Amino acid sequence: MSITWLKRGKPQVERAADDAKVRATVESVLADIELRGDAAVRELSLRFDKYAPNTFRLTSSEIDAAVSKVAPRDMEDIRFAQSQIRRFAEAQRASMIDIEIETLPGVFLGHKNIPVQSVGCYVPGGKFPMVASAHMSVLTASVAQVPRIIASAPPVNGAPHPAIVAAMKLAGAHEIYVLGGMQAVGAMAIGTETIRPVDMLVGPGNAFVAEAKRQLYGRVGIDLFAGPTETMVIADATVDAELCATDLLGQAEHGYNSPAILLTNSRKLALATLVEIVRLLKILPTAATAGVSWADYGEVIVCDSYDEMLQVANDMASEHVQVMTDRDDWFLEHMHNYGALFLGPRTNVANGDKVIGTNHTLPTKKAGRYTGGLWVGKFLKTHSYQRITTDAAAAMVGAYGSRLCILEGFAGHAEQCNIRVRRYGHRNIPYGAAAE
């Protein structure tokens, strides 16, 4: 077995130190919002975004004014993307059904899928205005029929970003705020004098947003830990270095700490991709960002076999996994830790990010080991219920229940069962002896 790193990213100990600094900053900010509410949020917005209006919530007229600034073609593109995302989300929702079964005569068990009652959708907009994130969170919550959907994004150049506001409105947001970063996430979860708190937070963001969601989890629900973008390209000799380098740098431009990993069984392809990345960074408009990510977080891993590639990929559990090999379906069958798969050279992560219809809010930092990405089911809570409709069933189940409660030493539990046996039982119980 041979797995070789031709390039490694920043050591894990340095990454952990960075995380610790972020964690301390977020703790302080959330405590301040808890203590001082709107005043703290306004100071934070002024500090980070140089934006402090009388109210962060947009009025209907302000929303309409922002939407009117969006070019017709941009509006058409937003509508097209939302139609694709809605179509897939509706199909997902249709797959989730309420059920009720009669497990024994007179014993009915069921579950209902109930929407979360209020959701805060964060839409990033610092380095890049993430219009697509409004589709992914707000629209999906709308398909799930969440009764109260609020959406927040930072200002861009001191004002609401028109395309983001348009996407939020078209997607079905009930309240729209111009507020960014960890202060937005904190305000939506904790609540202030002017922002009623929500039950759940969703949406991607930078390291500070991700950490704020982590610290707020439990107080509110969250979709998942969606931190800085990660991408992995799994490739063999069937594709070329230009395609691999383009797909790596295309995601590395998200931020200064976006891991991009090439995993291949072709040393020739690995070396050629390293050369091609140098060439592309000389002409890529976002090279100042992508170059830092690649230098600090880029990796190139060469394996001897497809089985080794599969092992490494499952161990790393990257957010986006682009598979371009002569056996893409084999990877689809055997991959079990990832955010989303993009299969074949015709497919690419950018389409998934913006338009194709699947959700782009995906697990990072190996969270793909235990959760998938955001989807309509994340906004639904599956609640069970029970109903007993006959005396005989009440006595029979009560008899079993009583004995099992006594087995564990719960006398009060047992009496809950016993009283049903006494009230509903008959001399000849057809399903078993009553509790003594």
Secondary structure, DSSP 8 states (H G I E B T S, - for coil): --EEEEE--S-HHHHHHHHHHHHHHHHHHHHHHHHHTHHHHHHHHHHHHS---S-SB--HHHHHHHHTTS-HHHHHHHHHHHHHHHHHHHHHHHT---EEEEEETTEEEEEEEEE-SEEEEE---SSS--HHHHIIIIIHHHHTT-SEEEEEE--BTTB--HHHHHHHHHHT-SEEEE--HHHHHHHHHH--SSS---SEEE----HHHHHHHHHHBTTBEES----S--EEEEE-TTS-HHHHHHHHHHHHTT-TT--EEEEES-HHHHHHHHHHHHHHHTT-TTHHHHHHHHHHHEEEEEESSHHHHHHHHHHH--SEEEEESTTHHHHHHH--S-SEEEESTT--HHHHHHTSSS------TTGGGT-----GGGGEEEEEEEEE-SHHHHHHHHHHHHHHHHHHT-HHHHHHHHHHHHHH--SS-TTS----
